[in-house]
């Protein structure tokens, strides 16, 4: 069984593993099991795979939100908006086509 010392050693050995969490949220599967929070030293490869899928979905949603906000910012700035202006007020929506 993996110990806290093993986890600490892994974190110390690799910069990529510094972010290794103490616990892993394993999402529930419809009709099969409930969501579970497991100590990292007990997670299986399947647990990690399911956790990664859920994290990738969250990551994609955050990326889409950030890109949408970046586009609003850029469009407003291109239309002359300044820092204290309401961003959406500076973007004309009556124009045809898509950006």
N, C-alpha and C positions, 0 to 999 in steps of 0.2 A: 504494500500500500504506500502511496505517495505521502510524504510528510510536508509540513510547513517548511522544514529546512531545505527540502528538494525544490520547492517553489521559490524560495528566496535565492537559492543557488542559480536556478534558471534565470531569474530576473537579473541577478548580478552578472551573469555570463553573457547575456545578449541584450543589446539595446532594444531589439524588436520585442523582447518579452517583458520589458519594464511595465508595459500596460496590461500584463496578464492579470485578470481580475481574481479576487478572492472567491467570488461566487459567479455562477453562470445561470442566467434566466433561460430555462428550457421551455419554449412555448408548448401549450397543450395542443393535442391533435384532436380534431373532431371525432367524437365517439370512441376515443382510445384512452386518453389520459388528460389530467388537468395540468395547467402550467405549474412548473416547479422551479425553485431556486436551489441549486445544488452547489456545494463547495467544489472548487475547481479540482481538488484532488480526488474527487469521486466521479467526475463526468466521463461518460463514454464518448467514443468517436461519433456515434449517432446523436448524442446530446449536443455535441459541438456543432455538428452539421445543421441540426434544427435551429440552434441558437444563431448560427451564422446567417441562415436564411432570414430570420426575423430582424437581425441587425442590418442586413443589406436592404431590406424593405424600408426600415427607418432612415437609413443613410440616403437612399434614393429620394425619399420624401423631403428630407432636409435639403438635399442638393436642388431639387425642383423649386422649393420655396426660395432658396438663396438666389437662384438664377432669375426667378420672376422678380424678386426685389431689385436685383442688379439691373434688370431691363427697365423697370419703372424708373429707377434712379437715372440711368443713362438717357432715357427718353426725356425725362423732365429737364435734365441739365442741357440737353441738345435744344430744348425749346425755351431756354433762358431762365429756368427756375434757379433760385438762389437757396441757400441753406435753410432759411426760415419759412420758405414757401411750402404750401401744401403740394406734394408731389403730383397727385392725380389731377389737380387743377391745371397743371401745366401740360398735360398730355391730351391733344385733341383726339376724340374718339369718333368724330364724324367722318374722318377720311376713309376712303375705300382701300381695300386690300389688307394684307397682314404685314406685320413688321418682320 
